Amino acid sequence: MFSPCSRLLQLGVCNAELYANLGLSCFYAQQYDMALNCFNKALALASDENAADIWYNIGHVALGIGDSKLAYYAFKLTLACNSDHAEAYNNLGVLEWRRGHGEQALACFRSSAQLAPHLYEPHYNMATASEKIGNLHDSYHYAKKSAEVFPDHLDTAELLKQLKQHFAAL
């Protein structure tokens, strides 16, 4: 039985999106060498409109195989291709935080939240980072925004509970 992507290749379809999807499929099937080959082909066929999404997917694959340096550069290249890519700002913020660059991480989270206020992740990440650096007022503010966007997010609810307990103890 053929996968839809391989069937499209047999029919002569050849574009960046198809190879990017094949790369993701290979990655999730743990065929890492094939995944990288597919992403190389996707980048070779990429246009200005889809290059950012391909680099973003490469960043996710890099995170999946534990290569945070490649992920960092892939998310940077995503933003070079599309400076309005909110998800890339958020993921880059997480990597900056892991590197110990708190201010750069917060700047990335802020950019992500401004570009896509419908995403809960940048709000939650700002709340968590603010809490860890001791800025509890900002942490509460961002956690409330995260809860507004995604009321069922358990980690946000837990953070809000901890912050309320802390404020009550003051």
SULTAPE-V469794 format. One record per residue. RES is the residue in one letter. SS is DSSP state (2 for helix, 1 for strand, 0 for the rest). Layout:
res=<RES	RES>
ss=<SS	SS>
//
This chain:
res=<M	F	S	P	C	S	R	L	L	Q	L	G	V	C	N	A	E	L	Y	A	N	L	G	L	S	C	F	Y	A	Q	Q	Y	D	M	A	L	N	C	F	N	K	A	L	A	L	A	S	D	E	N	A	A	D	I	W	Y	N	I	G	H	V	A	L	G	I	G	D	S	K	L	A	Y	Y	A	F	K	L	T	L	A	C	N	S	D	H	A	E	A	Y	N	N	L	G	V	L	E	W	R	R	G	H	G	E	Q	A	L	A	C	F	R	S	S	A	Q	L	A	P	H	L	Y	E	P	H	Y	N	M	A	T	A	S	E	K	I	G	N	L	H	D	S	Y	H	Y	A	K	K	S	A	E	V	F	P	D	H	L	D	T	A	E	L	L	K	Q	L	K	Q	H	F	A	A	L>
ss=<0	0	0	2	2	2	2	2	2	2	0	0	0	0	0	2	2	2	2	2	2	2	2	2	2	2	2	2	0	0	0	2	2	2	2	2	2	2	2	2	2	2	2	2	2	0	0	0	0	0	2	2	2	2	2	2	2	2	2	2	2	2	2	2	0	0	0	2	2	2	2	2	2	2	2	2	2	2	2	2	2	0	0	0	0	2	2	2	2	2	2	2	2	2	2	2	2	2	0	0	0	2	2	2	2	2	2	2	2	2	2	2	2	2	2	0	0	0	0	0	2	2	2	2	2	2	2	2	2	2	2	2	0	0	0	2	2	2	2	2	2	2	2	2	2	2	2	2	2	0	0	0	0	2	2	2	2	2	2	2	2	2	2	2	2	2	2	2	2	0>
//
